[in-house]
Amino acid sequence: MPSPDSAVRVADLVVRFGHRIVLDGLSLEAETGALTAVLGPNGAGKTTLIRCCTDLIRPASGTVAVLGSSVDSPQLSGRIGLMPQSAGSWSGIKTIELLRYLAGLYANPLPVPALIERLGLSDCAKTPYRRLSGGQQQAVNLAGALVGRPELVFLDEPTAGMDPHARRATWLLLRELRANGVTMLLTTHAMDEAEALADQVFIVDHGKVTISGTVRQLTKSGGTLETVFLNHTSARAAS
Amino acid sequence: MTALDLSPAPAPAPAAKRIVRHGLIEARLLIRNSEELLLALVIPLAILVAGRFADAAISNSPIASLDLLGPSVLALAVWSSAFTSTAITTAFERRYGVLERLATTPLGRPGLLAGKALALIMIMLGQLVILTAAALGLGWRPEFTVLSALLAVLIVILATATFVCLALLLAGRLRAESVLGLANLIYVILLVGGGLIIPVARYPAALRPVIEALPTAALGEGLRAAAHGQVLGWPVLVLLAWLVAAGLAAWKGFRWTS
């Protein structure tokens, strides 16, 4: 049964790239105000799912509703933040320049200096993006997704490449966002991240959800989330 | 540490402001890029100066060569910015996820295209002013009439739109590294063999019909004729045909993600 409180509602989504089926009837719902984690091996279809939700890929069949609207609705303008898995930035732009530019696309953006300080980017505010470390680049990408004060944020592997301190700081920020009513859907390979943050977990393999529930529900038989993940996904090369 | 209000308050800035901001940032990043400057200004200026003083392949008289080189170099500037630079820049924006990110901001896809167009117009206006001033300083004395000048503007607009569509088609289908190599290769091939710098009449007779059908030749010939006060219709028709074909192909073929 679809929940009236779903910020993201995906039903029977099918995406093909040529003859390859990337999403194979995937269905999930992300509750408003909650943090939903989508776990899956490389090539399971996590990034494609986010791209369908942000209207970057048109599915062959199935439906996607975001914040109660279809994904191509003008009603969504500015209400969604996206942290893509790739850089999401010009290589030669400075951190502060990028964030000021992105902030200028919104009417009520977060104050850029405070956002830079909050994400520990003060020392590299004037550094070109290509000269940042992997963790700093991720922090800039996260800042770019949040600067417009969105209702819903898609985070594609948000802490990949971060050191443990930066990961913990990011987790803290994501918890604060949730406490402030921001809905988040994140993809990750990191079981500890899902355990620490997720209100709801969907494990995806070969383009479909193989099991879902809260971390407690998924691990009630005594195993860890990683055991559940291994039992409900198949090993395969990244695609 | 300054407290941040993280509660949602989404609202887009006015559309015109978004487009202007995008145009300004993209133009600034292009100007900062030394490879772009090489394509946009250094190579056209070098051809202009070399043509004026070396007077080698194009004419026996320096002033006569400037009659050809002035409009030809303006055509080259349009070609380099609208095609080569746009293809390479957009391909890397696609690869780095810039298009993916911006398509989901209030800028959206139409705003992104409008902002890119604004950046291109700013860059090209700068190029055309600098190159025209340099050519005039070297002794170029164009003989535009009102009608031929208007036609020249129309030809530049059609050529720019055509080259941008071809650039987007390339950038939206191939890997960024492939676009980098291919766009530069096409740039050089059509610079030499596309009727851009060298008038079509100087190519072997058997090749002329093929070269005349190229958008680069339509631009080059159209501007050279206009600078002599002549009005040619066929370059407009050639460019219109290319624009329709390239526009449809780019519309169908462009991919926002890599």
HADDOCK unambig.tbl for C-alpha pairs under 7 A between the chains (distance, minus, plus):
assign (segid A and resid 54 and name CA) (segid B and resid 104 and name CA) 6.39 0.50 0.50
assign (segid A and resid 56 and name CA) (segid B and resid 256 and name CA) 6.83 0.50 0.50
assign (segid A and resid 77 and name CA) (segid B and resid 12 and name CA) 6.68 0.50 0.50
assign (segid A and resid 77 and name CA) (segid B and resid 105 and name CA) 6.82 0.50 0.50
assign (segid A and resid 77 and name CA) (segid B and resid 106 and name CA) 4.95 0.50 0.50
assign (segid A and resid 78 and name CA) (segid B and resid 10 and name CA) 5.58 0.50 0.50
assign (segid A and resid 78 and name CA) (segid B and resid 11 and name CA) 5.67 0.50 0.50
assign (segid A and resid 78 and name CA) (segid B and resid 12 and name CA) 5.39 0.50 0.50
assign (segid A and resid 78 and name CA) (segid B and resid 105 and name CA) 5.62 0.50 0.50
assign (segid A and resid 78 and name CA) (segid B and resid 106 and name CA) 4.80 0.50 0.50
assign (segid A and resid 79 and name CA) (segid B and resid 10 and name CA) 5.17 0.50 0.50
assign (segid A and resid 82 and name CA) (segid B and resid 101 and name CA) 6.28 0.50 0.50
assign (segid A and resid 82 and name CA) (segid B and resid 104 and name CA) 6.91 0.50 0.50
assign (segid A and resid 84 and name CA) (segid B and resid 97 and name CA) 6.76 0.50 0.50
assign (segid A and resid 84 and name CA) (segid B and resid 101 and name CA) 6.67 0.50 0.50
assign (segid A and resid 86 and name CA) (segid B and resid 96 and name CA) 5.79 0.50 0.50
assign (segid A and resid 86 and name CA) (segid B and resid 97 and name CA) 5.46 0.50 0.50
assign (segid A and resid 87 and name CA) (segid B and resid 96 and name CA) 5.14 0.50 0.50
assign (segid A and resid 87 and name CA) (segid B and resid 97 and name CA) 5.78 0.50 0.50
assign (segid A and resid 88 and name CA) (segid B and resid 96 and name CA) 5.52 0.50 0.50
assign (segid A and resid 88 and name CA) (segid B and resid 97 and name CA) 4.14 0.50 0.50
assign (segid A and resid 88 and name CA) (segid B and resid 98 and name CA) 4.33 0.50 0.50
assign (segid A and resid 88 and name CA) (segid B and resid 101 and name CA) 5.69 0.50 0.50
assign (segid A and resid 89 and name CA) (segid B and resid 96 and name CA) 6.28 0.50 0.50
assign (segid A and resid 89 and name CA) (segid B and resid 97 and name CA) 6.69 0.50 0.50
assign (segid A and resid 89 and name CA) (segid B and resid 98 and name CA) 5.07 0.50 0.50
assign (segid A and resid 90 and name CA) (segid B and resid 93 and name CA) 6.63 0.50 0.50
assign (segid A and resid 90 and name CA) (segid B and resid 98 and name CA) 6.59 0.50 0.50
assign (segid A and resid 101 and name CA) (segid B and resid 21 and name CA) 6.82 0.50 0.50
assign (segid A and resid 104 and name CA) (segid B and resid 13 and name CA) 6.97 0.50 0.50
assign (segid A and resid 104 and name CA) (segid B and resid 18 and name CA) 6.92 0.50 0.50
assign (segid A and resid 105 and name CA) (segid B and resid 12 and name CA) 6.19 0.50 0.50
assign (segid A and resid 105 and name CA) (segid B and resid 13 and name CA) 5.22 0.50 0.50
assign (segid A and resid 105 and name CA) (segid B and resid 18 and name CA) 5.15 0.50 0.50
assign (segid A and resid 105 and name CA) (segid B and resid 106 and name CA) 6.31 0.50 0.50
assign (segid A and resid 105 and name CA) (segid B and resid 107 and name CA) 6.56 0.50 0.50
assign (segid A and resid 106 and name CA) (segid B and resid 11 and name CA) 5.76 0.50 0.50
assign (segid A and resid 106 and name CA) (segid B and resid 12 and name CA) 4.28 0.50 0.50
assign (segid A and resid 106 and name CA) (segid B and resid 13 and name CA) 4.40 0.50 0.50
assign (segid A and resid 107 and name CA) (segid B and resid 11 and name CA) 5.26 0.50 0.50
assign (segid A and resid 107 and name CA) (segid B and resid 12 and name CA) 5.21 0.50 0.50
assign (segid A and resid 107 and name CA) (segid B and resid 13 and name CA) 4.43 0.50 0.50
assign (segid A and resid 108 and name CA) (segid B and resid 9 and name CA) 6.53 0.50 0.50
assign (segid A and resid 108 and name CA) (segid B and resid 10 and name CA) 6.77 0.50 0.50
assign (segid A and resid 108 and name CA) (segid B and resid 11 and name CA) 6.34 0.50 0.50
assign (segid A and resid 114 and name CA) (segid B and resid 2 and name CA) 5.78 0.50 0.50
assign (segid A and resid 114 and name CA) (segid B and resid 4 and name CA) 6.80 0.50 0.50
assign (segid A and resid 148 and name CA) (segid B and resid 10 and name CA) 6.13 0.50 0.50
assign (segid A and resid 149 and name CA) (segid B and resid 6 and name CA) 6.68 0.50 0.50
assign (segid A and resid 149 and name CA) (segid B and resid 7 and name CA) 6.84 0.50 0.50
assign (segid A and resid 149 and name CA) (segid B and resid 8 and name CA) 4.85 0.50 0.50
assign (segid A and resid 149 and name CA) (segid B and resid 9 and name CA) 5.26 0.50 0.50
assign (segid A and resid 149 and name CA) (segid B and resid 10 and name CA) 5.35 0.50 0.50
assign (segid A and resid 150 and name CA) (segid B and resid 8 and name CA) 5.27 0.50 0.50
assign (segid A and resid 150 and name CA) (segid B and resid 9 and name CA) 6.50 0.50 0.50
assign (segid A and resid 150 and name CA) (segid B and resid 10 and name CA) 5.16 0.50 0.50
assign (segid A and resid 151 and name CA) (segid B and resid 8 and name CA) 5.07 0.50 0.50
assign (segid A and resid 151 and name CA) (segid B and resid 10 and name CA) 6.85 0.50 0.50
assign (segid A and resid 177 and name CA) (segid B and resid 6 and name CA) 5.96 0.50 0.50
assign (segid A and resid 180 and name CA) (segid B and resid 6 and name CA) 6.16 0.50 0.50
assign (segid A and resid 180 and name CA) (segid B and resid 7 and name CA) 4.87 0.50 0.50
assign (segid A and resid 181 and name CA) (segid B and resid 7 and name CA) 6.41 0.50 0.50
assign (segid A and resid 182 and name CA) (segid B and resid 7 and name CA) 6.88 0.50 0.50
assign (segid A and resid 182 and name CA) (segid B and resid 8 and name CA) 6.33 0.50 0.50
